[in-house]
Amino acid sequence: MVLLLVVDGANVVGSVPDGWWRDRRGAAERLRDGLVPLAEEGIPGHPGPVEVVLVVEGRARGVRAVPGVRVEEAPGSGDDRIVELVRGNAGRSAVVVTADRGLRERVAALGAGFVGPRAVRRR
């Protein structure tokens, strides 16, 4: 089964001080577009193909999916939606992309792995 790669959009976008706060939706769209190659390539330690899911919340809502990246809008907390996605895919290998320690602990308790934002940010 293909690895599930769940990206904490708010956390990854916020990891680079590039003015994202002026246009959160635009920043999430740029992140989404940068994730497309990962569907085929994978990430370090997890070769592709992988299923990429970008979770957005708040003012980043409205970002549409593109081939290779599914977008999930969190109705409330993005962290809660990520946990729901991991829980809903129990028995499947999953990796969450976030630097949030609390979220890392929550998904690890469900058997998922995690990596930091650098694993998906292109330089």
Secondary structure, DSSP 8 states (H G I E B T S, - for coil): --EEEEEEHHHHHTTS-SSGGG-HHHHHHHHHHHHTTHHHHEETTEES-EEEEEEE-GGGTT---BTTEEEEE-SS-HHHHHHHHHHHTTTS-EEEE---HHHHHHHHTTT-EEE-GGGT---
